[in-house]
Amino acid sequence: MSRTPILATLALFIAACGDNAPPPSVSAPIPDPAGGNGAGVLSMHRYSDASCPARDYYVYTPANLPAGPRPLVVYLHGCTQSAQQAIDGVRWNELADREGILVAYPEQAMFTNSGAEIDGNGSRCWNWFLPQGQTRDSGEACAIAGITREVMGANAIDPKRVYVAGISAGGAMTSNLGATYPELYAALGVIAGTSYTGADPSGQLAYRAMGERAQRMPVLVFHGVTDTLDIFPLGLIAVRQWLGTNDLVDDGMANQSVPQTPATTESFAADENPSGEPRGGDTCVRNMNFPCPGGALGYQYHYPYSVEHYLDGDGEPLLDFWQILGLAHNYAGGDPRGTFVDPLGPDTTDVVWEFFRQHPKPSATP
């Protein structure tokens, strides 16, 4: 596949990163300015480690968290978003209340250049496309993995149920984390993102990045067919890469021991079998959103979509590819108070969590 779409996407990102000396760690509860984003506590923290860049992050703890080890979802925002803007839109806190999980939201730093120290990104994009972000124990991949471990250490987290998901640049960084820290995350949610490095359709690069830690990695890829920013072929590359990587993990050879074609495909017309309250009528004519054509077309529940289900060599579920017809570069099923959201479904958060819930690690050695 041509790299031209990938290079065009990279040109949208203005970035630089470095290893600046981190300030002391802080933690404090913060109010929910929008209201309604969960009944629990959202706390702000700062991860600081001399081996990788310092980053702020938020942790959402439900009010009635069940006792015992519980799952952790790490969610990575997209470009031009703050963590709080993402929180307002993605409804993960609401799901956390229902399911009894913790959610962590790392936040990219704004670009700074103080001579010897260059860090962050001018558009708040995660620097997934830089070598530092594609290498274990380096750059922002190191920082996000460090945040994940810090949250695990401070809470009763089940190491077999630690997941990472993200949208856009956060989706691309999610692929990078799956390749560089496969022992840490049980499954990935790549939303409007792309593969490891953005140019690994064979899966060989991700397999090499896994190294001696290589292991089976379940992945959900969720992409709007009509996305004009991170165009649909980038999602296709993510599918091909993770199938190829899992094929190599299976027995060390690219021999299609993991099938490269879907076992089944489901298709749904717009508003077919709706559930919940109608969400239509919104055309996303507001700041920080791409258009929502479903609102203009009168859809009330969800866009037309299809789902390809891929199995591993043992016939077990491995990868789901959700293709949403009409969805632009927005988070489907989101809260309009956030940025880059489309209220119409399918509900991204519910879809990703249902996939995660079905894919705990067989064993955990983070």
N, C-alpha and C positions, 0 to 999 in steps of 0.2 A: 504493500500500500504506500502511496506517495507520502512524503513527510511534509508536503506543502501546507496542508491544513494545520498540522501541529506547529510548524514554524510561524504561521499566521497567528495562531493562538498565543504562542510565546511572546510575540511582538506586543501584545496587549499589556504585558506585565513589566513594570519598572521596578527593579529589585536590587538589593544588595544585602549581604548578611555578614556577620562576623562574631567574634567571641569577646564581647565586652565584659568587664568585671561586674558580676551580679551584686545587687544590693541585698540587705538582709531579707529573710522571708517574713511576710506579714499575712495576717488572716483576720477578717472582720466580716460579720454579717452585713448585708446590704439590703435596702428595701427594693421591692419590685415596683418600679415606677409605673408600669402599665397596669398592674393588678391582674389577677386571674391566671397568672402563669405558674400556678401551683400553690399549694397550701403550706409547703415546707419552707426551708431556709436556703437562700442562695448566699454563699459566702465567697469572698474574694481572697485570693492567695497569690504569692509570687514564688515561682520556682527559681532557685539560684544554685548553680553548680559550675565550678570553674571549667569543667570539660565541655560545656556547650552553652549556647546563649540563654540568658535569663528571660523568662516570659511570665506574664500574669496569667492567671486562670481562675475560673469560677467552678464551684461545686454545688450542685443542687442535692439537698438531702430531704426526702419526703418527711412530712410531719409524723406519720405512723409507719416508720420503717420497721419491717419485721426483724426479729432477732436472728442471729446466725449469719453466715456468709451470704452475700447477695451479689447480683451482677453489677458491673460497671460499664457504662457506655461513654466513650470519649467522642465528643462531637466537634468537628473542625469547621469553622465558618468559611465563607467565601470571600472573594476580593471586595474591597470597599466596605466591608462589614466590620463592626465591632462584635465582640462576643455577646454583648447585651442586645444588639439589634438581631442577632441570630436567635438568641433565646426567646425574644418576643415573638418570633415568627414560626419556630419549628415545632412547638408543642411537646417537646421532650419532657419538660417538667410535669405536664399534665399526665403523660404516660407513666412517668416515674411514680407519681402518686398512686396510680392504679396498679402498677406491677411491682412496687417495692424495690426499686433499683436506684442506684446513684448515677448521676450524669455529671461529667466534667467537661468544661468548655475552655480549652486553651485559647489564648488571644495573641494574634500576631502583633508585633510592635510596629509603630510607624517608623519610617526610615529616619535614621540619624547618621550623621557623619561628623565626627569630632576629631578629624585628623587621622590618628592611628586606628580609631575604632569606627567601623562601618557596620550597621546592623539594621534589621527590620526590612520594611518594604513600603514604598510610597503610596501604594494602593491597598495596603493591608493584605496582599496576597501571601499565602504561604509560599516560600521559595522552593517549591518542589522541583523546579527545572534546573536548579543549580547543583553542581556535584556534591556540595556540602549537605544538601537535603536528600541525597540519594544514597548516602553512605552511613553505615552503622557508626554510632558514637561520634557523629559529626553534625554540625549545623542544627537546623530546626527539628529534624527527625530525632536527634538525640534529646532535644528539649522536651518534645511531646512524649517520648518514651519515659523520660525522667518524671514528667508530670504524672503520667499514668502510674508509675511505681510509687510516687509520693502519695497519691490518693489511695492506692492499695495499702500502703503502710499505715495510713492514718485511719483507715476504716476496715470493717470486717468484710473484705471483698473476696469472693470465690475466684481463685486464679484460673479456674477452668471456664469462667464466664466473663471475660474481659474483652470488650469489642471496641472497634473504632469505625466511625463513619464521618463523611464530610461531603460538602457540595462544592463544585467548581474547583478552584485551587485546593480547597480542603479535600475534595474527592481524589484529586491527583496525589496529594500528600498521603491520603489513606492507602493508596496502592504502594507508595514508597515505604510506608511503615510496615505493611504486610510482607514486603520483600526484605527489609532490613531488621525487623524484629518479629519474625514469625513465631517465636516461642512465647511472646507476650500476649498476642491477640488471637482470640479464638475464631473470629470471622470479621469480614470487612463489608462496609456499605459504601460503594462508590456512586455518588449521586452527581450527575452532570459533570463527571470527571474523566479520567483517562487511566492508562496503564502506568506501570512503573517506568519512570523516565519519560513517558509520553510517546515512546518509540520502541516498543518491545513486543511486536506482534507474535513472535515465536515463543516468548516466555523464557528464553535462555538467560537474558540479563537478570531477571528477577531470581531465577534459580541460582545463578552464581552469587547474587547478593545474599541469598539465604545462607550459603555456605554449609558448614557442618550442622547448622540449626534447621536445615530444610525440613519442612513438614507440610502436610496437607493443609490447604487454606481455603475454606468455604468463602464465597464472595457473592454478594448481590450487587448487580449493576443496574442502575435506575437512570434512564435518560429520555429526555424529550426528543422525539423524532424531528421536531421543528425548532430545535434550539439553534439560534443563529450566532451564539457566542462560542460556547464549547460544542461545536457541531457534532452531530450524531456519529460520524465515523470515529470520533475519539472514544465514545462508548463501545463501539465495535472492537476497537483495538484493545480496550480493557478486557473484554470478554475473551478475545483470542489469546491475550497474554496469560490470563489466569488459568485458562484451560491448558495452555502449553506448559506453564510452570507446574501445575498439578500433575500433568502427564510425566514430566521429568522427575518430580518428587516421588511418583508412584514406584518407579523401578530404575531411575537413572537414565532412561532412554526416551527419546522422542519417537515413540512407536504407537501412539494413539491407544495405549492401554487405558487411558482415560478418554472416553469417546469425545470427539470434537463436534458432534452434532447433537441437537437437543433430543431428549427422550420423548418429551411431549411439549406441545404448544397450546396455550389457551388464548382465546381472543374474546374481547368484550366490546360491545357497542357502547356509545356514550349513554350514560344514565341507566345502563342495563343493571338490573338487580340492585337498586340503590339501597343504602343503609344509612341510618342517622338522619340528621336534619339537612335540608337542601342548603347548598353553599353557592348557588349560582348567582348571576346578575352582576358580578364584579368584573370590570374590564381592566383593572389594575392601572387606571389612569391616575397615578400619583407618583411621588418621588421614589427613586431607588427600586423600580420594578420594571421588568420587561412586560410587554402587552400580555393580556390574558384573553385570547380569542374566544375561549369557551363562554365567557360572560357575554360577549357580543352575539354569539350564536344561540344564546338562551339555554345552555346546558345548566342543569341544576345540581348534579351530583359529581359526575366524573367525566373525563375525556375518554374517547375510545383508546383502548390499550391492548397489548398482547404480552404474554409472559412465556419465555422459553425456559424449560427446566432441563438442566444438564446433570448427569449422574457420574459418579466416579467408577473405577474399574470393578468395584464390588456391587455396583447397582444402587449405591446410596446417594441421596441428594448432595450436590456439590456447589452448583452455581445456578442462580436465577437471573435472567435478563429481562427487565421490565422496559418496554418500549411504549412511550406515551405519545399518541398522535395529537398534535395541537399544542402540547406544552412547550412554552418558551424556556428561557434560562431562569426559571423560578422553582421554588420549593413547592411541590404539589400538596394540596391539603393543608396549607399553612394558615397562620393567623395573619390577617391583613395589617395588624399593628406592626409586624416585622417588615424587613426589607427583602426584596427578591422572593416573594411568595405569591402563589396562586391558590385561592381558597378551594378551587375544584380539585377533586381527587383524581386518581387514587391517592389515599393518604400516605405520604412518604414515610412518616414516622411509624405508623402502624405496620406498614409493609416491611420496613427494615427491622423493627423489633421482632416481628413474627419469624423472620428468617434467622435472626440472632438466637432467639429462644430455642430454635431447633438445632443449633450448632454449638454446643459446649465442646471444649477440648476433651479428647479422651484422657489426657494427662496434662499436667501443668508443671513447667519448670522455668518460670520467669526469672 
